[in-house]
């Protein structure tokens, strides 16, 4: 799916997840592991197209958080092994 994105979107995601991966690599100091980062970032990345109740929003946020966590933890494989070179 990542390869099907427009190049501008792919570059943006690559940089975003490069930063998040870099933060996660320093979780021993900053306490921001992939799970914590995902919980902070997920509600701002994807949301349901129409208003729903609190239960559905909570379920949706958890699913997005799992996706974001996976993308952070596997950013090198997903966006290219040289993601650290962005820094």
DSSP file (Angstrom, degrees, kcal/mol; ACC not computed):
  #  RESIDUE AA STRUCTURE BP1 BP2  ACC     N-H-->O    O-->H-N    N-H-->O    O-->H-N    TCO  KAPPA ALPHA  PHI   PSI    X-CA   Y-CA   Z-CA
    1    1 A X    >         0   0    0      0, 0.0     3,-1.1     0, 0.0     4,-0.4   0.000 360.0 360.0 360.0 -36.7    0.0    0.0    0.0
    2    2 A X  G >   +     0   0    0      1,-0.3     3,-1.4     2,-0.2     8,-0.1   0.894 360.0  54.8 -61.0 -39.8    2.8    2.4    0.8
    3    3 A X  G 3  S+     0   0    0      1,-0.3    -1,-0.3     7,-0.0     7,-0.1   0.680 101.6  60.0 -68.6 -16.8    4.2    2.1   -2.7
    4    4 A X  G <  S+     0   0    0     -3,-1.1    -1,-0.3     2,-0.1    -2,-0.2   0.540  83.9 103.6 -87.4  -8.1    0.8    3.1   -4.1
    5    5 A X  S <  S-     0   0    0     -3,-1.4    -3,-0.0    -4,-0.4     5,-0.0  -0.392  86.3 -96.6 -71.6 150.0    0.8    6.5   -2.3
    6    6 A X     >  -     0   0    0      1,-0.1     4,-2.3    -2,-0.1     3,-0.4  -0.368  39.8-111.9 -59.1 148.5    1.6    9.7   -4.2
    7    7 A X  H  > S+     0   0    0      1,-0.2     4,-2.6     2,-0.2     5,-0.2   0.863 115.8  54.8 -56.9 -40.0    5.3   10.5   -3.9
    8    8 A X  H  > S+     0   0    0      1,-0.2     4,-2.1     2,-0.2    -1,-0.2   0.910 110.3  46.7 -61.0 -41.7    4.6   13.7   -1.8
    9    9 A X  H  > S+     0   0    0     -3,-0.4     4,-2.7     2,-0.2    -1,-0.2   0.901 111.8  51.2 -66.5 -40.5    2.6   11.6    0.7
   10   10 A X  H  X S+     0   0    0     -4,-2.3     4,-2.7     2,-0.2    -2,-0.2   0.909 109.9  49.1 -63.7 -42.7    5.2    8.9    0.9
   11   11 A X  H  X S+     0   0    0     -4,-2.6     4,-2.3     2,-0.2     5,-0.2   0.917 111.9  49.3 -63.4 -43.1    8.0   11.5    1.6
   12   12 A X  H  X S+     0   0    0     -4,-2.1     4,-2.8    -5,-0.2    -2,-0.2   0.942 113.6  45.1 -61.5 -48.3    5.9   13.0    4.3
   13   13 A X  H  X S+     0   0    0     -4,-2.7     4,-3.0     1,-0.2     5,-0.3   0.896 110.9  54.6 -62.8 -40.0    5.2    9.7    5.9
   14   14 A X  H  X S+     0   0    0     -4,-2.7     4,-1.5    -5,-0.2    -1,-0.2   0.927 112.8  42.2 -60.1 -45.4    8.8    8.6    5.6
   15   15 A X  H  X S+     0   0    0     -4,-2.3     4,-2.3     2,-0.2    -2,-0.2   0.926 114.7  50.5 -68.3 -44.1   10.0   11.7    7.4
   16   16 A X  H  X S+     0   0    0     -4,-2.8     4,-2.3     1,-0.2    -2,-0.2   0.948 115.6  41.1 -59.0 -50.0    7.3   11.6   10.1
   17   17 A X  H  X S+     0   0    0     -4,-3.0     4,-2.3     1,-0.2    -1,-0.2   0.745 110.1  59.6 -75.0 -20.9    7.9    7.9   10.9
   18   18 A X  H  X S+     0   0    0     -4,-1.5     4,-2.1    -5,-0.3    -1,-0.2   0.918 108.9  44.3 -65.5 -43.5   11.7    8.6   10.7
   19   19 A X  H  X S+     0   0    0     -4,-2.3     4,-2.5     2,-0.2    -2,-0.2   0.929 114.9  48.1 -65.0 -46.3   11.3   11.1   13.5
   20   20 A X  H  X S+     0   0    0     -4,-2.3     4,-2.5     1,-0.2    -2,-0.2   0.894 111.8  49.8 -63.5 -39.4    9.0    8.9   15.5
   21   21 A X  H  X S+     0   0    0     -4,-2.3     4,-1.9     2,-0.2    -1,-0.2   0.908 110.0  51.1 -64.4 -41.2   11.4    5.9   15.0
   22   22 A X  H  X S+     0   0    0     -4,-2.1     4,-0.6     2,-0.2    -2,-0.2   0.910 111.2  47.5 -62.6 -43.2   14.3    8.1   16.1
   23   23 A X  H >< S+     0   0    0     -4,-2.5     3,-1.3     1,-0.2     9,-0.2   0.924 111.0  52.0 -62.1 -44.3   12.4    9.2   19.3
   24   24 A X  H >< S+     0   0    0     -4,-2.5     3,-1.7     1,-0.3    -2,-0.2   0.830 100.3  62.1 -63.6 -32.5   11.5    5.6   20.0
   25   25 A X  H 3< S+     0   0    0     -4,-1.9    -1,-0.3     1,-0.3     3,-0.3   0.717 105.9  47.5 -65.9 -19.6   15.2    4.6   19.7
   26   26 A X  T XX S+     0   0    0     -3,-1.3     4,-2.4    -4,-0.6     3,-1.7   0.016  73.3 122.3-106.9  25.8   15.8    6.9   22.7
   27   27 A X  H <>  +     0   0    0     -3,-1.7     4,-1.9     1,-0.3    -1,-0.2   0.725  62.8  69.1 -65.1 -21.1   13.0    5.5   24.8
   28   28 A X  H 34 S+     0   0    0     -3,-0.3    -1,-0.3     1,-0.2    -2,-0.1   0.801 113.7  29.1 -64.4 -27.0   15.3    4.6   27.6
   29   29 A X  H <4 S+     0   0    0     -3,-1.7    -2,-0.2     3,-0.1    -1,-0.2   0.816 131.6  33.2 -98.0 -41.6   15.9    8.3   28.2
   30   30 A X  H  < S-     0   0    0     -4,-2.4    -3,-0.2    -7,-0.2    -2,-0.2   0.478  90.8-131.9-102.0  -2.4   12.6    9.8   27.1
   31   31 A X     <  +     0   0    0     -4,-1.9     2,-1.0    -5,-0.3    -4,-0.1   0.599  66.5 128.3  64.1  12.1   10.1    7.0   28.1
   32   32 A X        +     0   0    0     -9,-0.2    -6,-0.2    -6,-0.2    -1,-0.2  -0.699  31.2 169.1-103.6  82.7    8.5    7.3   24.6
   33   33 A X     >  -     0   0    0     -2,-1.0     4,-2.6    -6,-0.2     5,-0.3  -0.259  54.7 -89.0 -79.8 178.1    8.4    3.8   23.2
   34   34 A X  H  > S+     0   0    0      1,-0.2     4,-2.4     2,-0.2     5,-0.1   0.863 127.9  52.5 -59.3 -37.4    6.4    3.0   20.1
   35   35 A X  H  > S+     0   0    0      2,-0.2     4,-2.1     1,-0.2    -1,-0.2   0.946 111.5  44.7 -64.4 -48.6    3.3    2.3   22.1
   36   36 A X  H  > S+     0   0    0      1,-0.2     4,-1.6     2,-0.2    -2,-0.2   0.907 114.5  49.3 -63.7 -42.5    3.4    5.6   23.9
   37   37 A X  H  X S+     0   0    0     -4,-2.6     4,-2.6     1,-0.2     5,-0.3   0.920 109.6  52.3 -61.3 -43.4    4.1    7.5   20.7
   38   38 A X  H  X S+     0   0    0     -4,-2.4     4,-2.8    -5,-0.3     5,-0.2   0.897 106.6  52.5 -61.5 -41.0    1.3    5.8   18.9
   39   39 A X  H  < S+     0   0    0     -4,-2.1     4,-0.5     1,-0.2    -1,-0.2   0.855 114.3  43.6 -64.0 -33.6   -1.2    6.7   21.7
   40   40 A X  H  < S+     0   0    0     -4,-1.6    -2,-0.2    -5,-0.2    -1,-0.2   0.875 123.3  34.5 -76.6 -38.4   -0.1   10.4   21.3
   41   41 A X  H >X S+     0   0    0     -4,-2.6     3,-1.9    -5,-0.1     4,-0.7   0.838  99.4  75.8 -88.7 -36.5   -0.1   10.5   17.5
   42   42 A X  H >X S+     0   0    0     -4,-2.8     4,-1.4    -5,-0.3     3,-1.4   0.837  89.0  56.6 -52.1 -45.4   -2.9    8.2   16.5
   43   43 A X  H 34 S+     0   0    0     -4,-0.5    -1,-0.3     1,-0.3    -2,-0.1   0.741 111.2  46.3 -63.2 -17.8   -5.9   10.4   17.2
   44   44 A X  H <4 S+     0   0    0     -3,-1.9    -1,-0.3    -4,-0.2    -2,-0.2   0.538 109.0  55.0 -97.3  -8.6   -4.3   13.1   14.9
   45   45 A X  H << S+     0   0    0     -3,-1.4     2,-0.4    -4,-0.7    -2,-0.2   0.915 115.8   7.8 -92.3 -49.1   -3.5   10.8   12.0
   46   46 A X     <  +     0   0    0     -4,-1.4    -1,-0.3    15,-0.1     2,-0.3  -0.985  63.3 170.5-136.5 144.0   -6.7    9.0   11.1
   47   47 A X        -     0   0    0     -2,-0.4     2,-0.1    -3,-0.1    10,-0.0  -0.972  42.1 -83.4-148.7 163.2  -10.3    9.5   12.2
   48   48 A X        -     0   0    0     -2,-0.3     4,-0.1     1,-0.1     9,-0.0  -0.384  36.2-128.0 -67.5 144.4  -13.7    8.3   11.3
   49   49 A X  S    S+     0   0    0     -2,-0.1     2,-0.3     2,-0.1    -1,-0.1   0.753  90.4  36.0 -69.0 -23.6  -15.4   10.2    8.4
   50   50 A X  S    S-     0   0    0      1,-0.0    -2,-0.1     0, 0.0    -1,-0.0  -0.942  98.4 -89.9-129.6 153.0  -18.6   10.9   10.3
   51   51 A X        +     0   0    0     -2,-0.3     2,-0.2     1,-0.0    -2,-0.1  -0.309  51.2 172.7 -59.7 137.8  -19.3   11.6   14.0
   52   52 A X        -     0   0    0      1,-0.1     2,-0.0    -4,-0.1    -1,-0.0  -0.755  35.3 -75.6-133.8-178.3  -19.9    8.5   16.0
   53   53 A X     >  -     0   0    0     -2,-0.2     4,-2.1     1,-0.1     5,-0.2  -0.285  47.7-101.0 -77.8 168.9  -20.4    7.7   19.7
   54   54 A X  H  > S+     0   0    0      1,-0.2     4,-2.3     2,-0.2     5,-0.2   0.832 119.5  56.0 -60.5 -35.4  -17.6    7.5   22.2
   55   55 A X  H  > S+     0   0    0      2,-0.2     4,-2.3     1,-0.2    -1,-0.2   0.937 109.6  44.5 -64.7 -45.8  -17.4    3.7   22.1
   56   56 A X  H  > S+     0   0    0      1,-0.2     4,-2.6     2,-0.2    -2,-0.2   0.890 113.3  51.4 -66.1 -39.9  -16.8    3.6   18.3
   57   57 A X  H  X S+     0   0    0     -4,-2.1     4,-2.6     2,-0.2    -1,-0.2   0.903 110.0  49.7 -63.4 -40.8  -14.3    6.4   18.5
   58   58 A X  H  X S+     0   0    0     -4,-2.3     4,-2.1     2,-0.2    -2,-0.2   0.920 112.2  47.2 -63.5 -44.6  -12.4    4.6   21.2
   59   59 A X  H  X S+     0   0    0     -4,-2.3     4,-2.0     2,-0.2    -2,-0.2   0.917 113.5  48.7 -62.2 -43.5  -12.3    1.4   19.2
   60   60 A X  H  X S+     0   0    0     -4,-2.6     4,-2.5     1,-0.2    -2,-0.2   0.913 109.7  51.4 -63.7 -44.0  -11.2    3.3   16.1
   61   61 A X  H  X S+     0   0    0     -4,-2.6     4,-2.6     1,-0.2    -1,-0.2   0.888 108.7  51.8 -62.1 -39.8   -8.4    5.1   18.0
   62   62 A X  H  X S+     0   0    0     -4,-2.1     4,-2.1     2,-0.2    -1,-0.2   0.906 110.2  48.7 -64.1 -41.2   -7.1    1.8   19.4
   63   63 A X  H  X S+     0   0    0     -4,-2.0     4,-1.9     2,-0.2    -2,-0.2   0.920 113.3  46.6 -64.3 -43.6   -7.0    0.3   15.9
   64   64 A X  H  X S+     0   0    0     -4,-2.5     4,-2.9     1,-0.2    -2,-0.2   0.901 109.8  54.5 -65.4 -39.9   -5.2    3.4   14.5
   65   65 A X  H  X S+     0   0    0     -4,-2.6     4,-2.7     1,-0.2    -1,-0.2   0.895 107.4  50.4 -61.0 -40.5   -2.8    3.3   17.5
   66   66 A X  H  X S+     0   0    0     -4,-2.1     4,-2.3     2,-0.2    -1,-0.2   0.905 111.7  48.2 -63.5 -40.7   -1.9   -0.3   16.7
   67   67 A X  H  X S+     0   0    0     -4,-1.9     4,-2.5     2,-0.2    -2,-0.2   0.936 112.7  47.6 -64.0 -46.7   -1.2    0.6   13.1
   68   68 A X  H  X S+     0   0    0     -4,-2.9     4,-2.4     2,-0.2    -2,-0.2   0.908 111.2  51.3 -62.3 -42.7    0.9    3.6   14.1
   69   69 A X  H  X S+     0   0    0     -4,-2.7     4,-2.7     1,-0.2    -1,-0.2   0.932 110.6  48.9 -59.4 -45.7    2.9    1.5   16.6
   70   70 A X  H  X S+     0   0    0     -4,-2.3     4,-1.8     1,-0.2    -2,-0.2   0.913 111.1  49.8 -60.1 -43.8    3.5   -1.1   13.8
   71   71 A X  H  < S+     0   0    0     -4,-2.5    -1,-0.2     2,-0.2    -2,-0.2   0.877 112.3  47.6 -65.4 -37.4    4.7    1.6   11.4
   72   72 A X  H >< S+     0   0    0     -4,-2.4     3,-1.2     1,-0.2     4,-0.2   0.954 114.1  46.0 -65.8 -49.5    7.1    3.0   14.0
   73   73 A X  H 3< S+     0   0    0     -4,-2.7    -2,-0.2     1,-0.3    -1,-0.2   0.775 124.8  32.7 -66.4 -26.2    8.5   -0.3   15.0
   74   74 A X  T 3X S+     0   0    0     -4,-1.8     4,-2.3    -5,-0.2     3,-0.3   0.062  78.8 121.6-118.2  23.6    8.9   -1.4   11.3
   75   75 A X  H <> S+     0   0    0     -3,-1.2     4,-2.9     1,-0.2     5,-0.3   0.839  72.1  56.4 -60.6 -35.4    9.7    1.9    9.7
   76   76 A X  H  > S+     0   0    0     -4,-0.2     4,-1.0     1,-0.2    -1,-0.2   0.922 113.0  40.0 -62.5 -43.7   13.0    0.8    8.3
   77   77 A X  H  4 S+     0   0    0     -3,-0.3    -2,-0.2     2,-0.2    -1,-0.2   0.841 121.8  42.8 -73.5 -33.8   11.5   -2.1    6.5
   78   78 A X  H  < S+     0   0    0     -4,-2.3    -2,-0.2    -7,-0.2    -3,-0.2   0.915 128.0  24.9 -80.5 -45.0    8.4   -0.2    5.3
   79   79 A X  H  < S-     0   0    0     -4,-2.9    -3,-0.2     1,-0.3    -2,-0.2   0.388 127.2 -71.1-105.4   2.3    9.9    3.1    4.3
   80   80 A X    ><  -     0   0    0     -4,-1.0     3,-1.2    -5,-0.3    -1,-0.3   0.053  38.6-101.6 113.5 137.3   13.5    2.0    3.5
   81   81 A X  T 3  S+     0   0    0      1,-0.3     3,-0.5    -4,-0.2    -4,-0.1   0.653 113.9  66.1 -64.1 -17.3   16.4    0.8    5.6
   82   82 A X  T >   +     0   0    0      1,-0.2     3,-1.7    -6,-0.2    -1,-0.3   0.074  60.8 120.4 -93.9  25.9   18.1    4.2    5.3
   83   83 A X  G X   +     0   0    0     -3,-1.2     3,-1.5     1,-0.3    -1,-0.2   0.817  68.4  62.0 -60.4 -30.4   15.5    6.0    7.3
   84   84 A X  G >  S+     0   0    0     -3,-0.5     3,-1.7     1,-0.3    -1,-0.3   0.737  87.9  73.0 -67.2 -21.2   18.1    7.0    9.9
   85   85 A X  G <  S+     0   0    0     -3,-1.7    -1,-0.3     1,-0.3    -2,-0.2   0.623  74.8  80.9 -70.3 -10.7   19.9    8.9    7.2
   86   86 A X  G <         0   0    0     -3,-1.5    -1,-0.3    -4,-0.3    -2,-0.2   0.712 360.0 360.0 -64.4 -18.0   17.2   11.5    7.3
   87   87 A X    <         0   0    0     -3,-1.7    -1,-0.3    -4,-0.1    -2,-0.2   0.401 360.0 360.0-105.3 360.0   19.0   12.9   10.3
